[in-house]
Amino acid sequence: MMNEETSGMGSSPSSPSSPLRHISWDEVERGVKDIAQKVREHKWLTIHAVTGVPRGGIVPAAMLAYELNIPYAPTIVDESDMLVMEDIVDTGTTLASLPWKPITAALYMRHSSRCEPVLVHEVVQDESWLVFPWAPNDKHGQRPPYMKLNLHANTHCTMSNTSPPSSVLYTHIKPGDIFDVWDPIGEHMGRYVALALPKEDEDVPGHWTITVLKGVRHTDGRWHYTE
């Protein structure tokens, strides 16, 4: 995240003038799998849902929810069995500001952080500026993958993480769901990860919009970025 609350880059005490370290999707996937394994090894942990600190924590939180086969929660609530996920804990300000002490996890933690998550994939020992693949400006110049997706009565959706894929009403899509969208003539429009609940368009009855992450697909247990 940027400034630990906003984007997809690591923040202070580093700055954009610090050496850049670009985190790939493969590294994110390895980190998520490592966190999942740590959850399984900690028998004293009882986790029934995962949520992410907006915005950088949302993507790894959704991936972790699928890895552990537990629900993804769209909001952070005071529940003892909820795991709160971050992409990077830099100064520790965000987690330290929570009014209770949840189970926390992070892909990366700065060595100087004043707040240590319960589960950490990697401790960053230098002041490099971490750039995640969902950041606005990564090394490939990719655009932010977030977008608003328009859905309507003639749109057909299938859940891509079920075998075989199952149809689902677009109004029933939940944050963290991975789904495919098809137009009325059966043409594939894309695969998306839902980041929020669908909202009905107040001006156009029967039309809905949903915030999604585009270009990420989950096949054969692997995550891939595509334009």
Secondary structure, 3 states (H helix, E strand, C coil): CCCCCCCCECCCCCCCCCCEEECCHHHHHHHHHHHHHHHHHCCCCCCCEEEECCCCCHHHHHHHHHHHCCCECCCCCCCCCEEEEEEEECCCHHHHCCCCCCEEEEEEEECCCCCCCCEEEEEECCCCEEECCCCCCCCCCCCCCEEEEEECCCCEEEECCCCCCEEECHHHCCCCCEEEEECCCCCEEEEEEECCCCEECCCCCCCEEEEEEECEEEECCEEEECC
